[in-house]
Amino acid sequence: MPISTMTRRAFFRGKSEDSAKTSHTVKNSLGMTIGNFPFAAQELPDVPPPAEKITLNGTLNPYNGPWGYEQAAHLLRRTGFGLKKSEVDALMAMDMDSAVDQVLAVPANLPSPPLNNYNNPDFTDPNVPLGQTWVNQPFEQDAEFYRVESWRGWWLDRMINQSFSIQERLTLFWHNHFATETQIVPWGRSCYEYNQILRENAMGNFKDFVKSVTKEGMMLVYLNGYLNKAGAPDENYARELQELFTIGKEGGQPFTEDDVVAAARVLTGWRINFPTNNDTYHFPTEHDFNDKQFSAFYNNTVIQGSIDGDTELDALLDMIFQRPEVAVFICRKLYRWFVYYDITPDTEANVIQPLADIFRNNNYEIKPVLEALLKSEHFFEAAQTGCFIKTPVDISIGAMRTYNLTIPASTPWDQLIMQYYLSLYLSNMSMLPGDPPNVAGWQAFRQTPQYYRIWINGDTLKNRNSFTDILTASFIASENDTLSIDLLAFAAQFDHPEDPVALIDDMMKLLLPQPISAAKKFLLKTILLSGLPSDSYWTAAWNEYINNPGDPMAKEVVRTRLLALNLYVTRLAEFQLA
């Protein structure tokens, strides 16, 4: 498959790939460099796993404890990105069952497709006018780099602007599970259609989901399924189907190499209608129509040869889904994504195995598993709060949602540039949606014993801090658009922003998953008061601003103090947790 020669450097006509680190303008009205800010926290060491010493006793029994801010916030942090005050307030007004139902209630219709926002003075898509969708267009060599970035920006925008729903976080989970890479399949239409398959099936039937992925164009190209033919079977997808997508191999590979070969023979003959469209079809003359023998692990099953590819594929999936390992493997992955990485023997017995039973008893429907997990006493145990190191998507997209930021779009091209900068930051933090490191997905959800701690190292921590720093100060990515937290509006949403104690309490509840010490709160108040001794100084400054909103000096006094406070808070170790 041809790969576009367009580079990221060419995309910005001379801007380097490191431009997200170096080309932005940070406005600091205090005249100080962010890194030397007098109240800025020092760079943090590796964040320890806060929950390693805890004991979890909860089961899948329905949660019947208190329902308030802590529980609603925990549910939203784990099923979405970041925490909006309006969403917490909305869920607090419900009971637990209704709140979880709300989170699981994904929109009935798929979102509108991405549009051409990439035509510019140096490049025009020959087939797609500005503002029209490109997702139904054939492959266009010179346009594909732009289309891929248009799709990626569209998905990031979906994450930022979604309602309080699990949909986009769950889509990202399945992207990690059925991993593909745009670097290997750089075709915008294929990226978009595959992403829609993940979104459409995210809470549906897992067996049907696997069949759809198996026949989908991007996966056929990514794992060489389109090269698999009779007489020369390609084992790549057949292996990952069992090892990474269904059976797993925790504790060792239970299936045999002969099983991989036999499955590859079953899957021969699937092709993609490239470059016209992303449709796939079965080519009987390249299919191995002989019988396929499997091992004792699969009860010595023989799949009868057929010229019909779907018939044999259905038989293969029927055989695989007879194994109990499938349900256990998927439930463990869901648990590590939404709850915690450490699956103890008690958790295995009291949570994972019962979830697997629910999965099998519901014919591999995904939603009943999520419903049981998210409504369980285990999920809402206090020890689960704040034990999850934020992913880079949580740090970036989550921060933008919490601070009520959207990607500005003075022009379509400016929108794409801003989305592209966001992609660069995510890449620098080691989690770029669309490009996991390999077919196994991101290491933080599978690499023992580190798991989530993989997100934090000297380089990634600097990039995580840098992202929240520039949101706090301001980021100019184009001539027309600036991305910056409106700290005044952020503070004004709370009940008593004029009271420094109440304001700090409310901000910390929204920004941090766990309470902080009285000493830290005192330090935060000292920062907000610029070292002055009385709370009345802040109260007077806030009231002066409210009473005279057009007074630039009154506004700046309040804004600079909030800026100092926010810079400090976003560099706390607790800010890295969810």
C-alpha positions as CSV (number, residue, x, y, z in Angstrom):
1,M,0.0,0.0,0.0
2,P,1.5,3.4,-0.9
3,I,2.5,5.6,2.0
4,S,2.2,9.3,1.7
5,T,5.5,11.1,1.4
6,M,4.1,14.2,3.1
7,T,6.0,14.9,6.4
8,R,4.9,16.6,9.5
9,R,7.7,19.2,8.9
10,A,6.2,20.0,5.4
11,F,2.8,20.3,7.0
12,F,3.8,23.5,8.7
13,R,6.2,24.7,6.0
14,G,9.3,24.8,8.1
15,K,8.1,24.3,11.6
16,S,9.8,21.5,13.3
17,E,8.2,18.5,15.0
18,D,9.3,20.0,18.3
19,S,7.4,23.2,17.7
20,A,4.9,22.2,20.4
21,K,7.7,22.6,22.8
22,T,9.4,25.7,21.6
23,S,7.3,27.8,19.3
24,H,4.4,28.8,21.6
25,T,4.2,32.2,23.3
26,V,3.6,32.2,27.0
27,K,2.2,35.4,28.4
28,N,3.1,35.9,32.0
29,S,1.9,39.2,33.2
30,L,4.0,39.0,36.3
31,G,7.1,39.2,34.1
32,M,8.5,35.9,35.3
33,T,9.5,32.8,33.6
34,I,7.1,30.0,34.3
35,G,9.8,27.6,35.4
36,N,11.1,30.2,38.0
37,F,7.7,31.2,39.3
38,P,8.1,31.9,43.0
39,F,5.4,29.5,44.1
40,A,5.8,26.9,41.4
41,A,6.3,23.4,42.7
42,Q,9.6,21.7,41.8
43,E,9.6,19.0,39.2
44,L,8.3,15.8,40.8
45,P,10.0,12.5,41.1
46,D,8.3,9.4,39.7
47,V,4.8,9.3,41.2
48,P,4.4,6.3,43.4
49,P,1.5,3.9,43.1
50,P,-0.7,5.2,45.9
51,A,-2.9,2.1,46.2
52,E,-0.3,-0.7,46.4
53,K,-0.7,-1.1,50.1
54,I,-4.4,-1.0,50.3
55,T,-6.8,-3.9,50.8
56,L,-9.9,-4.0,48.7
57,N,-12.8,-6.0,50.1
58,G,-15.7,-5.0,47.8
59,T,-17.4,-7.4,45.5
60,L,-19.8,-7.0,42.5
61,N,-22.7,-6.5,44.9
62,P,-24.6,-3.3,44.1
63,Y,-23.2,-0.2,45.9
64,N,-25.5,1.0,48.6
65,G,-23.3,3.5,50.4
66,P,-23.5,7.3,50.4
67,W,-24.0,9.1,47.1
68,G,-22.4,12.5,46.9
69,Y,-19.7,14.6,45.3
70,E,-16.9,12.1,45.9
71,Q,-18.8,9.2,44.3
72,A,-20.1,11.2,41.3
73,A,-16.7,12.7,40.7
74,H,-15.0,9.2,40.8
75,L,-17.5,7.9,38.3
76,L,-16.9,10.8,35.9
77,R,-13.1,10.7,36.2
78,R,-13.0,7.0,35.3
79,T,-15.6,7.0,32.5
80,G,-14.8,10.3,30.8
81,F,-12.0,12.8,30.6
82,G,-11.5,15.3,33.4
83,L,-14.3,16.7,35.6
84,K,-16.7,19.5,34.8
85,K,-18.5,21.1,37.7
86,S,-21.8,21.1,35.8
87,E,-21.6,17.4,35.2
88,V,-20.8,16.5,38.8
89,D,-23.7,18.7,39.9
90,A,-26.0,16.9,37.5
91,L,-25.0,13.4,38.6
92,M,-25.2,14.4,42.3
93,A,-28.9,15.2,41.7
94,M,-29.5,11.6,40.7
95,D,-29.2,8.3,42.6
96,M,-26.3,6.0,41.8
97,D,-28.2,3.7,39.5
98,S,-29.5,6.6,37.4
99,A,-26.1,8.2,37.3
100,V,-24.4,5.1,36.0
101,D,-27.2,4.7,33.5
102,Q,-26.7,8.2,32.3
103,V,-23.0,7.6,31.8
104,L,-23.7,4.4,29.9
105,A,-26.4,6.1,27.7
106,V,-24.4,6.7,24.5
107,P,-26.0,8.6,21.6
108,A,-28.1,6.5,19.3
109,N,-26.5,8.0,16.2
110,L,-22.9,8.1,15.2
111,P,-21.3,11.6,15.1
112,S,-21.1,13.6,11.9
113,P,-17.9,12.9,9.9
114,P,-14.9,15.2,9.8
115,L,-14.7,17.9,7.2
116,N,-12.0,19.3,5.0
117,N,-10.3,21.9,7.3
118,Y,-6.9,21.5,5.7
119,N,-7.1,23.4,2.3
120,N,-4.6,26.2,2.6
121,P,-2.6,28.5,0.3
122,D,0.0,25.7,-0.2
123,F,-2.3,22.8,-0.7
124,T,-5.8,22.1,-2.0
125,D,-7.5,18.7,-2.0
126,P,-8.3,18.1,-5.7
127,N,-11.5,16.2,-4.8
128,V,-12.9,17.8,-1.7
129,P,-13.8,21.5,-1.2
130,L,-13.2,23.2,2.0
131,G,-15.9,22.4,4.6
132,Q,-17.0,19.2,2.9
133,T,-16.3,15.7,4.2
134,W,-13.6,13.6,2.6
135,V,-14.6,10.3,4.3
136,N,-16.3,9.0,1.2
137,Q,-13.5,9.8,-1.2
138,P,-10.9,7.5,-2.8
139,F,-7.3,7.4,-1.8
140,E,-5.5,10.6,-2.8
141,Q,-1.7,10.4,-2.3
142,D,-0.9,14.0,-1.5
143,A,-4.0,14.6,0.6
144,E,-3.8,11.6,2.9
145,F,-1.5,13.1,5.5
146,Y,-3.9,16.0,5.9
147,R,-6.9,13.8,6.0
148,V,-5.4,11.6,8.7
149,E,-4.7,14.7,10.8
150,S,-8.1,16.0,10.1
151,W,-9.6,12.7,11.4
152,R,-7.3,12.7,14.5
153,G,-8.3,16.3,15.3
154,W,-11.9,15.4,14.8
155,W,-11.6,12.6,17.3
156,L,-9.8,14.8,19.9
157,D,-12.5,17.4,19.4
158,R,-15.1,14.6,20.1
159,M,-13.3,13.8,23.4
160,I,-13.3,17.4,24.4
161,N,-16.9,18.3,23.6
162,Q,-18.7,15.0,24.5
163,S,-21.4,15.1,27.1
164,F,-20.9,13.1,30.3
165,S,-20.8,9.8,28.5
166,I,-18.5,6.8,28.5
167,Q,-18.6,6.7,24.7
168,E,-15.2,8.2,23.8
169,R,-13.2,6.7,26.7
170,L,-14.7,3.3,25.7
171,T,-13.8,3.9,22.1
172,L,-10.3,4.7,23.2
173,F,-10.2,1.4,25.2
174,W,-11.2,-0.6,22.1
175,H,-8.6,1.4,20.1
176,N,-6.0,0.2,22.6
177,H,-7.4,-3.4,22.4
178,F,-7.8,-3.7,18.6
179,A,-4.8,-1.5,18.1
180,T,-3.8,-0.1,14.7
181,E,-1.4,2.7,13.6
182,T,-1.8,5.5,11.2
183,Q,1.9,5.4,10.6
184,I,1.4,2.0,9.0
185,V,-2.0,2.6,7.4
186,P,-1.8,6.3,6.5
187,W,-5.2,6.5,4.8
188,G,-7.7,9.0,6.3
189,R,-10.8,7.2,5.1
190,S,-9.7,3.9,6.6
191,C,-8.8,5.5,9.9
192,Y,-12.2,7.2,10.1
193,E,-14.2,4.1,9.2
194,Y,-12.2,1.9,11.6
195,N,-12.7,4.4,14.4
196,Q,-16.5,4.3,13.7
197,I,-16.5,0.5,13.9
198,L,-14.9,0.8,17.4
199,R,-17.4,3.5,18.5
200,E,-20.5,1.7,17.0
201,N,-19.6,-1.7,18.6
202,A,-18.2,-0.3,21.9
203,M,-21.1,-1.5,24.1
204,G,-22.5,-4.1,21.7
205,N,-21.9,-7.8,21.2
206,F,-18.2,-8.6,21.5
207,K,-18.3,-11.7,19.2
208,D,-20.0,-9.6,16.5
209,F,-17.4,-6.9,17.2
210,V,-14.5,-9.3,16.6
211,K,-16.0,-10.4,13.3
212,S,-16.4,-6.8,12.2
213,V,-12.8,-5.9,13.1
214,T,-11.5,-9.1,11.4
215,K,-13.0,-8.0,8.1
216,E,-12.4,-4.3,8.4
217,G,-10.0,-2.7,5.9
218,M,-7.6,-1.0,8.2
219,M,-7.0,-4.2,10.2
220,L,-6.7,-6.2,7.0
221,V,-3.8,-3.9,5.9
222,Y,-2.3,-3.4,9.4
223,L,-1.8,-7.1,10.2
224,N,-1.4,-8.3,6.6
225,G,-4.7,-10.0,6.3
226,Y,-5.0,-8.7,2.7
227,L,-1.9,-10.8,1.8
228,N,-3.2,-14.0,3.4
229,K,-3.9,-16.6,0.7
230,A,-4.1,-20.3,0.1
231,G,-0.7,-22.0,-0.2
232,A,1.0,-19.1,1.6
233,P,-1.0,-18.3,4.7
234,D,0.1,-15.1,6.6
235,E,-0.2,-15.9,10.4
236,N,0.0,-12.4,11.6
237,Y,-3.7,-11.7,12.3
238,A,-4.5,-15.3,13.2
239,R,-2.0,-15.0,16.0
240,E,-3.1,-11.7,17.3
241,L,-6.8,-12.7,17.1
242,Q,-6.1,-15.3,19.7
243,E,-3.2,-13.8,21.7
244,L,-4.3,-10.2,21.9
245,F,-8.0,-10.0,21.0
246,T,-9.8,-13.0,22.5
247,I,-7.9,-15.7,24.4
248,G,-4.9,-13.9,25.8
249,K,-1.9,-15.5,27.1
250,E,-1.6,-14.5,30.8
251,G,0.2,-17.4,32.4
252,G,1.4,-18.8,29.1
253,Q,0.0,-19.4,25.6
254,P,-2.7,-22.0,25.8
255,F,-3.2,-22.5,22.1
256,T,-0.6,-24.1,19.8
257,E,1.4,-22.9,16.9
258,D,-0.6,-25.4,14.8
259,D,-3.8,-23.5,15.9
260,V,-2.3,-20.3,14.6
261,V,-1.6,-21.9,11.2
262,A,-5.0,-23.4,11.0
263,A,-6.7,-20.1,11.9
264,A,-4.6,-18.4,9.3
265,R,-5.9,-20.9,6.7
266,V,-9.5,-20.2,7.7
267,L,-8.9,-16.4,7.2
268,T,-7.4,-16.7,3.7
269,G,-8.9,-14.7,0.8
270,W,-10.1,-11.5,2.5
271,R,-9.3,-8.4,0.4
272,I,-9.8,-4.6,0.4
273,N,-11.1,-2.6,-2.5
274,F,-8.1,-0.2,-2.4
275,P,-7.8,2.6,-3.7
276,T,-11.4,3.1,-4.6
277,N,-12.9,2.7,-1.2
278,N,-12.4,0.8,2.1
279,D,-14.8,-1.9,1.4
280,T,-13.7,-5.5,1.9
281,Y,-14.7,-8.7,0.2
282,H,-13.8,-12.4,0.1
283,F,-11.9,-13.7,-3.0
284,P,-12.7,-17.4,-3.2
285,T,-9.9,-18.4,-5.5
286,E,-7.4,-17.3,-2.9
287,H,-9.1,-19.1,0.0
288,D,-7.9,-22.4,1.3
289,F,-11.1,-24.5,1.1
290,N,-9.6,-27.6,2.7
291,D,-10.5,-28.7,6.3
292,K,-8.7,-27.1,9.2
293,Q,-7.7,-29.2,12.2
294,F,-7.3,-27.6,15.6
295,S,-5.6,-28.9,18.8
296,A,-7.0,-30.4,22.0
297,F,-7.2,-26.9,23.5
298,Y,-10.1,-26.4,21.0
299,N,-11.4,-29.9,21.6
300,N,-9.8,-31.1,18.4
301,T,-12.3,-29.1,16.4
302,V,-12.2,-29.5,12.6
303,I,-13.6,-26.6,10.6
304,Q,-15.0,-27.9,7.4
305,G,-13.6,-26.3,4.2
306,S,-15.9,-24.0,2.3
307,I,-15.7,-21.5,-0.5
308,D,-17.6,-19.1,1.7
309,G,-15.3,-17.0,3.8
310,D,-18.0,-15.9,6.2
311,T,-19.0,-19.5,7.0
312,E,-15.5,-20.5,8.0
313,L,-15.0,-17.2,9.9
314,D,-18.2,-17.8,11.9
315,A,-17.1,-21.4,12.7
316,L,-13.7,-20.1,13.9
317,L,-15.2,-17.5,16.2
318,D,-17.8,-20.1,17.5
319,M,-14.8,-22.3,18.4
320,I,-12.8,-19.5,20.1
321,F,-15.8,-18.2,22.0
322,Q,-16.4,-21.6,23.5
323,R,-13.3,-21.1,25.6
324,P,-13.8,-19.5,29.1
325,E,-10.5,-17.6,28.7
326,V,-12.2,-15.1,26.4
327,A,-14.5,-13.6,29.0
328,V,-11.9,-13.6,31.7
329,F,-9.3,-11.9,29.4
330,I,-11.6,-9.1,28.3
331,C,-12.9,-8.5,31.9
332,R,-9.4,-8.1,33.1
333,K,-8.6,-5.6,30.4
334,L,-11.8,-3.6,31.2
335,Y,-10.9,-3.7,34.9
336,R,-7.4,-2.3,34.3
337,W,-8.7,0.4,32.1
338,F,-11.5,1.6,34.3
339,V,-10.5,0.6,37.9
340,Y,-6.9,-0.4,38.7
341,Y,-4.1,-2.4,37.3
342,D,-3.4,-4.6,40.3
343,I,-5.7,-7.7,40.1
344,T,-5.2,-9.5,43.4
345,P,-6.3,-13.1,44.1
346,D,-9.3,-11.6,46.0
347,T,-10.2,-9.3,43.1
348,E,-9.9,-12.2,40.6
349,A,-12.3,-14.3,42.7
350,N,-14.7,-11.6,43.8
351,V,-14.8,-9.3,40.7
352,I,-13.1,-10.7,37.6
353,Q,-14.6,-14.2,37.6
354,P,-18.2,-13.0,38.4
355,L,-17.8,-10.4,35.6
356,A,-16.7,-13.1,33.2
357,D,-19.8,-15.1,34.2
358,I,-22.0,-12.1,33.4
359,F,-20.2,-11.7,30.1
360,R,-20.8,-15.4,29.1
361,N,-24.3,-15.6,30.4
362,N,-25.3,-12.5,28.4
363,N,-23.9,-14.0,25.2
364,Y,-20.9,-11.7,25.2
365,E,-22.8,-8.5,25.4
366,I,-20.5,-5.8,26.7
367,K,-22.9,-3.4,28.4
368,P,-24.1,-5.7,31.2
369,V,-20.4,-6.2,32.2
370,L,-19.8,-2.4,32.4
371,E,-23.1,-1.9,34.2
372,A,-22.2,-4.5,36.9
373,L,-18.7,-3.1,37.4
374,L,-19.7,0.5,37.5
375,K,-22.6,-0.1,39.9
376,S,-20.6,-2.3,42.3
377,E,-19.4,-1.7,45.8
378,H,-15.9,-2.6,44.6
379,F,-15.8,0.3,42.1
380,F,-16.9,2.8,44.7
381,E,-14.6,1.7,47.5
382,A,-12.9,4.7,48.9
383,A,-9.5,3.2,48.3
384,Q,-10.2,3.2,44.5
385,T,-10.3,7.0,44.4
386,G,-7.1,8.6,43.2
387,C,-5.2,5.3,42.7
388,F,-5.1,5.7,38.9
389,I,-2.2,7.7,37.3
390,K,-3.7,9.8,34.6
391,T,-3.0,8.9,31.0
392,P,-1.7,11.7,28.8
393,V,-5.2,12.0,27.3
394,D,-6.6,12.5,30.9
395,I,-3.9,15.2,31.5
396,S,-4.5,17.1,28.2
397,I,-8.1,16.5,27.1
398,G,-9.2,16.2,30.8
399,A,-7.7,19.5,31.7
400,M,-9.3,21.2,28.7
401,R,-12.7,19.8,29.7
402,T,-12.3,20.7,33.4
403,Y,-11.4,24.3,32.5
404,N,-14.2,24.5,29.9
405,L,-11.8,25.0,27.0
406,T,-12.5,24.1,23.4
407,I,-10.2,24.2,20.4
408,P,-10.6,27.7,18.8
409,A,-11.4,27.9,15.1
410,S,-11.2,31.3,13.6
411,T,-10.6,29.6,10.3
412,P,-10.7,25.9,9.5
413,W,-6.9,25.9,8.9
414,D,-6.4,27.5,12.3
415,Q,-8.5,24.8,13.9
416,L,-6.4,22.1,12.3
417,I,-3.2,23.8,13.4
418,M,-4.4,23.9,17.0
419,Q,-5.5,20.3,16.8
420,Y,-2.2,19.3,15.4
421,Y,-0.3,21.0,18.3
422,L,-2.5,19.1,20.7
423,S,-1.5,15.9,18.9
424,L,2.2,16.8,19.2
425,Y,1.8,17.3,22.9
426,L,0.1,13.9,23.3
427,S,2.9,12.3,21.2
428,N,5.5,13.9,23.5
429,M,3.6,12.5,26.5
430,S,3.7,9.0,24.8
431,M,0.0,8.6,24.0
432,L,-1.1,9.8,20.6
433,P,-4.6,8.5,19.7
434,G,-4.3,6.8,16.3
435,D,-0.8,5.6,17.0
436,P,-0.3,3.2,19.9
437,P,3.3,1.8,20.0
438,N,2.3,-1.5,18.4
439,V,-0.5,-4.0,18.0
440,A,-0.4,-4.8,21.8
441,G,-1.5,-1.2,22.6
442,W,0.0,1.1,25.2
443,Q,2.3,-0.5,27.7
444,A,0.8,1.2,30.8
445,F,-2.2,-1.2,30.6
446,R,-0.2,-4.4,30.1
447,Q,3.4,-4.1,31.2
448,T,4.0,-5.7,34.6
449,P,5.0,-4.6,37.2
450,Q,5.0,-0.9,36.3
451,Y,1.7,-0.6,34.5
452,Y,0.4,3.0,35.0
453,R,3.8,4.3,36.3
454,I,5.1,3.9,32.8
455,W,3.4,7.3,32.0
456,I,5.7,9.1,34.4
457,N,9.4,9.6,33.7
458,G,11.7,12.6,33.5
459,D,10.7,13.5,29.9
460,T,7.0,12.9,30.0
461,L,6.6,14.6,33.4
462,K,8.1,17.8,31.9
463,N,5.8,17.6,29.0
464,R,2.8,17.0,31.2
465,N,3.7,20.0,33.3
466,S,4.4,22.1,30.2
467,F,1.0,21.4,28.8
468,T,-0.9,22.6,31.9
469,D,1.5,25.5,32.3
470,I,0.7,26.9,28.8
471,L,-3.0,26.4,29.3
472,T,-2.7,28.4,32.5
473,A,-0.6,31.2,31.0
474,S,-1.7,31.2,27.3
475,F,-0.7,29.4,24.1
476,I,-0.6,31.1,20.8
477,A,-0.6,28.5,18.0
478,S,-1.6,30.7,15.1
479,E,-2.0,34.4,14.2
480,N,-5.7,34.2,15.0
481,D,-6.2,32.0,18.0
482,T,-5.0,31.7,21.6
483,L,-5.8,28.9,23.9
484,S,-5.9,30.0,27.5
485,I,-7.8,29.1,30.7
486,D,-10.3,31.8,31.7
487,L,-9.3,31.7,35.3
488,L,-11.8,34.3,36.3
489,A,-14.7,32.4,34.8
490,F,-13.4,29.2,36.3
491,A,-13.4,30.7,39.8
492,A,-16.7,32.4,39.3
493,Q,-18.5,29.1,38.8
494,F,-18.1,28.2,42.5
495,D,-20.5,29.3,45.2
496,H,-18.2,31.7,47.1
497,P,-15.2,32.7,45.0
498,E,-14.7,35.8,47.3
499,D,-13.9,33.5,50.2
500,P,-10.3,32.2,49.7
501,V,-10.9,29.1,52.0
502,A,-14.1,28.1,50.2
503,L,-12.6,28.8,46.8
504,I,-9.6,26.6,47.4
505,D,-11.8,23.8,48.8
506,D,-14.0,23.9,45.8
507,M,-11.1,24.1,43.3
508,M,-9.3,21.2,45.0
509,K,-12.4,19.0,44.9
510,L,-12.7,19.6,41.2
511,L,-9.0,19.3,40.3
512,L,-7.7,16.6,42.7
513,P,-9.2,13.2,43.4
514,Q,-8.2,13.1,47.1
515,P,-8.2,15.6,49.9
516,I,-5.0,17.4,50.6
517,S,-3.5,18.2,54.0
518,A,-4.2,21.3,56.0
519,A,-0.6,22.4,55.5
520,K,-0.9,22.2,51.7
521,K,-4.2,24.1,51.8
522,F,-2.5,26.8,53.9
523,L,0.3,27.1,51.4
524,L,-2.3,27.4,48.6
525,K,-4.0,30.2,50.4
526,T,-0.7,31.9,50.9
527,I,-0.1,31.8,47.2
528,L,-3.6,33.1,46.5
529,L,-3.0,36.0,49.0
530,S,0.5,36.6,47.6
531,G,1.8,36.1,51.1
532,L,-0.5,38.7,52.7
533,P,-1.8,37.7,56.2
534,S,-5.5,38.3,56.0
535,D,-8.3,36.6,53.9
536,S,-9.8,40.0,53.5
537,Y,-7.2,41.0,51.0
538,W,-8.5,38.4,48.5
539,T,-12.1,39.1,49.3
540,A,-11.6,42.8,48.7
541,A,-9.7,42.1,45.4
542,W,-12.5,39.8,44.1
543,N,-15.3,42.1,45.1
544,E,-13.5,45.0,43.4
545,Y,-13.3,43.0,40.2
546,I,-16.9,41.9,40.4
547,N,-18.1,45.5,41.0
548,N,-15.9,46.9,38.3
549,P,-15.5,44.3,35.6
550,G,-14.3,46.8,33.1
551,D,-11.4,48.0,35.3
552,P,-8.3,46.3,33.8
553,M,-6.3,46.8,37.0
554,A,-8.9,45.2,39.2
555,K,-9.2,42.3,36.8
556,E,-5.4,41.8,36.5
557,V,-4.9,41.7,40.3
558,V,-7.4,38.8,40.6
559,R,-6.2,37.0,37.5
560,T,-2.5,37.0,38.4
561,R,-3.2,35.5,41.8
562,L,-5.4,32.8,40.3
563,L,-2.7,32.2,37.7
564,A,-0.1,31.6,40.5
565,L,-2.4,29.3,42.4
566,N,-3.3,27.3,39.3
567,L,0.3,26.9,38.2
568,Y,1.1,25.4,41.6
569,V,-1.9,23.1,41.8
570,T,-1.3,21.6,38.4
571,R,2.3,20.7,39.5
572,L,1.2,18.9,42.6
573,A,1.7,15.1,42.6
574,E,-2.0,14.7,43.4
575,F,-2.9,16.4,40.1
576,Q,-1.3,13.4,38.2
577,L,-3.9,11.1,39.8
578,A,-7.5,10.2,39.0
